[in-house]
Amino acid sequence: QVQLVESGGGLVQAGGSLRLSCTASGFIRSINAMGWYRQAPGKQRELAADITVGGNTNYGDSVKGRFTISRDNAKSTMDLQMNSLKPEDTAVYYCQVATGRGLLYWGQGTQVTVSS
């Protein structure tokens, strides 16, 4: 089992920045890829960004150039630096990890609200 705790969400004005953090605990040696997903009201959950254990990154089209994902394997943490935020970035952001065996674990989510 892997437990995930997110932090760093909140309310920010358009053009501002926020930094989300995710800390993993439990069977952390099994963790392979880590990622941030988001779900806006009435919409499907979508990928914001993910990162492999080797540091290869992948971003959703809507956040490219504005968001930066990073991870510290020694500390079992992952961050998402979000800059130039837009009202359409408003969503609940979820931390997800995938184990080497393909199991997925999710955090409880953190709300990000961007006001215009």
C-alpha positions in Angstrom: 0.0 0.0 0.0 1.0 3.6 -0.7 -0.5 6.6 1.0 -0.4 10.0 -0.7 -0.9 13.4 0.9 -1.2 16.6 -1.2 -0.7 20.1 -0.1 -0.4 23.6 -1.5 -3.8 24.3 -3.1 -5.7 27.5 -2.6 -7.1 30.6 -4.1 -5.0 32.8 -6.5 -5.6 35.5 -9.0 -5.2 34.9 -12.7 -1.5 35.3 -13.6 -0.4 34.1 -10.2 1.5 31.0 -9.1 1.0 28.1 -6.8 3.1 25.1 -5.8 1.6 21.8 -5.1 3.3 19.0 -3.2 2.7 15.3 -2.8 4.3 13.1 -0.2 4.2 9.4 -0.4 4.5 6.9 2.4 4.1 3.2 2.9 5.6 0.8 0.3 7.4 3.6 -1.5 10.1 1.3 -3.0 7.4 0.1 -5.4 6.7 3.5 -6.9 7.5 4.0 -10.6 5.8 6.9 -12.3 4.2 9.8 -10.4 1.8 12.4 -11.8 -0.7 15.2 -11.2 -4.2 14.9 -12.6 -7.0 17.5 -12.3 -10.7 17.4 -12.5 -12.8 20.5 -13.0 -16.5 20.6 -12.2 -18.5 18.7 -14.8 -15.4 17.5 -16.7 -13.4 14.3 -16.8 -10.2 13.9 -14.9 -7.2 14.8 -17.1 -3.5 14.6 -16.9 -1.7 17.8 -15.9 1.8 16.3 -15.8 3.7 13.1 -14.9 7.3 12.1 -14.3 9.1 8.8 -14.4 11.5 7.6 -11.8 14.3 8.6 -14.1 13.0 12.1 -14.4 11.3 12.0 -17.9 8.4 14.4 -17.9 5.1 14.7 -19.8 2.6 17.5 -19.8 -0.9 18.0 -20.8 -1.3 20.4 -23.8 -3.1 23.0 -21.8 -0.3 23.4 -19.2 2.8 23.1 -21.3 5.1 26.0 -20.7 3.4 27.1 -17.5 3.6 24.1 -15.2 6.8 22.2 -14.1 6.7 18.9 -12.4 9.6 17.6 -10.3 10.2 14.8 -7.8 12.7 13.8 -5.1 13.0 10.1 -5.1 15.0 10.1 -1.8 12.2 12.0 0.0 9.4 10.3 -1.9 7.9 13.7 -2.8 6.6 15.3 -6.0 5.9 18.9 -6.7 4.0 20.8 -9.4 5.0 24.5 -9.9 2.1 26.3 -11.6 2.8 29.7 -13.1 0.7 32.0 -15.2 -2.4 30.5 -13.8 -5.7 30.9 -15.7 -9.3 30.6 -14.5 -9.6 27.4 -16.5 -6.9 25.8 -14.3 -9.5 25.8 -11.5 -9.9 22.2 -10.5 -9.2 19.6 -7.9 -5.7 18.4 -8.3 -4.9 14.8 -7.5 -1.5 13.1 -6.9 -1.2 9.7 -8.5 1.5 7.1 -8.4 2.0 3.9 -10.3 3.9 1.0 -9.0 6.1 -1.3 -11.1 3.3 -3.9 -11.1 0.9 -1.4 -12.5 -1.1 -0.6 -9.4 -2.4 3.0 -9.1 -2.8 5.0 -6.0 -4.5 8.4 -5.6 -4.4 11.2 -3.1 -7.5 12.8 -1.8 -7.0 15.9 -3.9 -6.4 19.6 -3.3 -8.5 22.4 -4.6 -7.0 25.1 -6.8 -9.1 28.1 -7.6 -8.0 30.8 -10.0 -10.1 34.0 -10.0 -10.3 36.3 -13.0 
